[in-house]
Each structure stands twice: as C-alpha cells, then as structure tokens.
Amino acid sequence: MSLLGLALASAQLAACSIAMPSSPHGDDLRAAAEATGSIRKPAPEIARGLEAEDSRRAKAALATALDPQGSGDRVDWDNPQTGAKGVFTPVGQAYPSDGRICRSFLAEIVTSHNEERLQGTACRDKAAEWTLLDVKPWKKG
C-alpha cells in the first residue's frame, strides 16, 4: 500500500472516531435515572373519605375476610359514630407471592359522602400485616 493510500485510510478511520469529553456529572445523571425508577407509589387506600376510626375498622374487617384460615365468608363492619359501613368479600383462594400470602376481594363501602364498589388484592407479610396491592372500581358483570 502506498504512503498516500495509508494516509487516506488513516484520515477516514480518524473521522469515524469521536472523543467525547466525560462529564463530571455523568455518573450523577445515571444514578438519578436509576433512582427515579425505584420510587414506590404510595399504597392504595381502601376507600376515599374514611375517617381514621373508619379506616381502622375497615382494615380489621378486611384482614378477617382475607384470612386463609377463615371461613371465606363476607365480613361486615360499621362505625355508628360516623355512619360509615362496608363489607369485604374474599374472592378465590389465598395464594403465595414473593414470600407473602395474597388474596383478592370485593368491597362495598358507604360513607356520608360516598358509596363505592371496589375490587382489589392484598398481601399478608410474615408479620401478619395485610397491605393493599391494588384497589379499583368494581363494575358488576
């Protein structure tokens, strides 16, 4: 290969490579992008408009309804002080998921301002605490 051919080939190859200066913030940006994906959504609520005592009673009823050792029957709750009331009905059998026991449910909750029909799923951890995974409106089919 001639010296001229070698010089042309070198010039073409050099044009293909581009040196990018590294940013001192490059790692910070990458870490921020990764961290953004790890932000957890807040846990869903059983229903809108429940006062603290309503929520406590509803959660206790939900735990009873979803208990895999329970009867599988619906569990009613109410709070005479606020007039809020509801019912939780377990759907299907409990099943394991990521070291937890999960179960689906249907709910009807009435407050002085609202009436909701919901469907959702909750899981119980090793500390026997039920956590809602999802809750959405239920439309009877």
C-alpha positions as a Markdown table, in Angstrom:
| # | Residue | x | y | z |
|---|---|---|---|---|
| 1 | Met | 0.0 | 0.0 | 0.0 |
| 2 | Ser | 1.4 | 3.4 | -0.9 |
| 3 | Leu | 2.0 | 6.1 | 1.6 |
| 4 | Leu | -0.8 | 8.2 | 0.1 |
| 5 | Gly | -3.3 | 5.3 | 0.4 |
| 6 | Leu | -2.2 | 4.7 | 4.0 |
| 7 | Ala | -2.7 | 8.4 | 4.8 |
| 8 | Leu | -6.2 | 8.4 | 3.2 |
| 9 | Ala | -7.2 | 5.3 | 5.1 |
| 10 | Ser | -6.0 | 6.8 | 8.4 |
| 11 | Ala | -7.9 | 10.0 | 7.8 |
| 12 | Gln | -11.1 | 8.1 | 7.1 |
| 13 | Leu | -10.8 | 6.0 | 10.2 |
| 14 | Ala | -10.0 | 9.0 | 12.3 |
| 15 | Ala | -13.2 | 10.7 | 11.1 |
| 16 | Cys | -15.2 | 7.7 | 12.4 |
| 17 | Ser | -14.0 | 8.0 | 15.9 |
| 18 | Ile | -15.1 | 10.9 | 18.1 |
| 19 | Ala | -13.8 | 11.6 | 21.5 |
| 20 | Met | -16.5 | 12.7 | 23.9 |
| 21 | Pro | -15.3 | 14.5 | 27.0 |
| 22 | Ser | -16.6 | 12.8 | 30.1 |
| 23 | Ser | -18.9 | 14.9 | 32.3 |
| 24 | Pro | -18.2 | 15.0 | 36.0 |
| 25 | His | -22.0 | 14.7 | 36.4 |
| 26 | Gly | -22.4 | 11.7 | 34.1 |
| 27 | Asp | -22.5 | 9.3 | 37.0 |
| 28 | Asp | -24.8 | 11.6 | 38.9 |
| 29 | Leu | -27.3 | 11.7 | 36.0 |
| 30 | Arg | -27.2 | 7.9 | 35.6 |
| 31 | Ala | -27.7 | 7.4 | 39.3 |
| 32 | Ala | -30.6 | 9.8 | 39.2 |
| 33 | Ala | -32.2 | 8.0 | 36.3 |
| 34 | Glu | -31.9 | 4.7 | 38.1 |
| 35 | Ala | -33.2 | 6.1 | 41.3 |
| 36 | Thr | -36.3 | 7.5 | 39.6 |
| 37 | Gly | -37.4 | 4.1 | 38.6 |
| 38 | Ser | -37.2 | 2.9 | 42.2 |
| 39 | Ile | -39.6 | 5.4 | 43.7 |
| 40 | Arg | -42.5 | 3.5 | 45.1 |
| 41 | Lys | -46.1 | 4.5 | 44.5 |
| 42 | Pro | -48.0 | 5.2 | 47.7 |
| 43 | Ala | -50.0 | 2.3 | 48.9 |
| 44 | Pro | -53.6 | 2.4 | 47.7 |
| 45 | Glu | -56.4 | 3.3 | 50.2 |
| 46 | Ile | -59.3 | 1.1 | 51.0 |
| 47 | Ala | -61.7 | 3.8 | 50.1 |
| 48 | Arg | -61.9 | 7.6 | 49.8 |
| 49 | Gly | -63.3 | 9.7 | 52.6 |
| 50 | Leu | -62.8 | 7.3 | 55.5 |
| 51 | Glu | -62.0 | 8.9 | 58.9 |
| 52 | Ala | -59.2 | 7.3 | 61.0 |
| 53 | Glu | -61.6 | 5.1 | 63.0 |
| 54 | Asp | -63.5 | 4.1 | 59.9 |
| 55 | Ser | -60.2 | 3.1 | 58.3 |
| 56 | Arg | -59.1 | 1.1 | 61.3 |
| 57 | Arg | -62.4 | -0.8 | 61.4 |
| 58 | Ala | -62.4 | -1.4 | 57.7 |
| 59 | Lys | -58.8 | -2.8 | 57.8 |
| 60 | Ala | -59.7 | -5.1 | 60.6 |
| 61 | Ala | -62.7 | -6.4 | 58.7 |
| 62 | Leu | -60.5 | -6.8 | 55.6 |
| 63 | Ala | -57.9 | -8.8 | 57.5 |
| 64 | Thr | -60.6 | -11.1 | 58.9 |
| 65 | Ala | -62.2 | -11.6 | 55.5 |
| 66 | Leu | -58.9 | -12.4 | 53.7 |
| 67 | Asp | -57.5 | -14.8 | 56.4 |
| 68 | Pro | -56.8 | -18.0 | 54.6 |
| 69 | Gln | -57.7 | -19.9 | 57.8 |
| 70 | Gly | -61.1 | -18.1 | 58.0 |
| 71 | Ser | -64.5 | -19.2 | 56.7 |
| 72 | Gly | -64.2 | -17.4 | 53.3 |
| 73 | Asp | -67.4 | -15.6 | 54.1 |
| 74 | Arg | -68.1 | -11.8 | 53.7 |
| 75 | Val | -67.2 | -9.6 | 56.7 |
| 76 | Asp | -69.3 | -6.6 | 57.5 |
| 77 | Trp | -68.1 | -3.5 | 59.5 |
| 78 | Asp | -69.6 | -0.2 | 60.6 |
| 79 | Asn | -68.9 | 2.8 | 62.7 |
| 80 | Pro | -72.0 | 4.1 | 64.4 |
| 81 | Gln | -70.3 | 7.4 | 65.2 |
| 82 | Thr | -69.7 | 8.4 | 61.6 |
| 83 | Gly | -72.3 | 6.2 | 59.9 |
| 84 | Ala | -69.7 | 4.6 | 57.6 |
| 85 | Lys | -70.1 | 1.0 | 56.9 |
| 86 | Gly | -69.0 | -1.7 | 54.5 |
| 87 | Val | -68.5 | -5.3 | 53.6 |
| 88 | Phe | -65.5 | -7.2 | 52.3 |
| 89 | Thr | -65.9 | -10.5 | 50.4 |
| 90 | Pro | -62.9 | -12.7 | 49.7 |
| 91 | Val | -62.6 | -13.9 | 46.1 |
| 92 | Gly | -60.9 | -17.2 | 45.3 |
| 93 | Gln | -58.3 | -18.9 | 47.4 |
| 94 | Ala | -55.3 | -17.3 | 49.0 |
| 95 | Tyr | -52.1 | -17.8 | 47.0 |
| 96 | Pro | -48.3 | -17.3 | 47.7 |
| 97 | Ser | -46.5 | -14.4 | 46.0 |
| 98 | Asp | -42.9 | -13.3 | 46.8 |
| 99 | Gly | -42.9 | -14.8 | 50.3 |
| 100 | Arg | -46.3 | -13.4 | 51.2 |
| 101 | Ile | -49.9 | -14.7 | 51.2 |
| 102 | Cys | -52.2 | -12.8 | 48.8 |
| 103 | Arg | -55.9 | -12.8 | 48.2 |
| 104 | Ser | -58.4 | -10.8 | 46.0 |
| 105 | Phe | -61.5 | -9.2 | 47.4 |
| 106 | Leu | -64.6 | -7.3 | 46.6 |
| 107 | Ala | -65.7 | -4.4 | 48.8 |
| 108 | Glu | -68.7 | -2.2 | 49.2 |
| 109 | Ile | -68.1 | 0.9 | 51.3 |
| 110 | Val | -70.6 | 3.6 | 52.3 |
| 111 | Thr | -69.8 | 6.9 | 53.9 |
| 112 | Ser | -71.9 | 10.0 | 54.5 |
| 113 | His | -70.4 | 11.5 | 51.3 |
| 114 | Asn | -69.7 | 8.5 | 49.1 |
| 115 | Glu | -70.7 | 5.0 | 48.1 |
| 116 | Glu | -68.0 | 2.8 | 46.4 |
| 117 | Arg | -67.9 | -0.7 | 45.0 |
| 118 | Leu | -64.3 | -1.9 | 44.7 |
| 119 | Gln | -62.2 | -4.8 | 43.8 |
| 120 | Gly | -58.6 | -5.3 | 44.9 |
| 121 | Thr | -55.8 | -7.5 | 46.1 |
| 122 | Ala | -54.0 | -7.5 | 49.4 |
| 123 | Cys | -51.0 | -9.5 | 50.7 |
| 124 | Arg | -50.0 | -10.5 | 54.2 |
| 125 | Asp | -46.4 | -10.4 | 55.2 |
| 126 | Lys | -44.6 | -12.5 | 57.8 |
| 127 | Ala | -45.6 | -10.0 | 60.5 |
| 128 | Ala | -49.3 | -10.8 | 59.6 |
| 129 | Glu | -49.9 | -7.3 | 58.3 |
| 130 | Trp | -52.1 | -7.0 | 55.2 |
| 131 | Thr | -51.0 | -4.5 | 52.6 |
| 132 | Leu | -53.2 | -3.4 | 49.7 |
| 133 | Leu | -51.6 | -4.1 | 46.3 |
| 134 | Asp | -54.3 | -2.6 | 44.2 |
| 135 | Val | -57.8 | -1.2 | 44.6 |
| 136 | Lys | -60.0 | -0.1 | 41.7 |
| 137 | Pro | -63.7 | 0.4 | 41.0 |
| 138 | Trp | -65.7 | -2.8 | 40.6 |
| 139 | Lys | -68.3 | -3.0 | 38.0 |
| 140 | Lys | -70.7 | -5.9 | 38.4 |
| 141 | Gly | -70.7 | -8.0 | 35.3 |
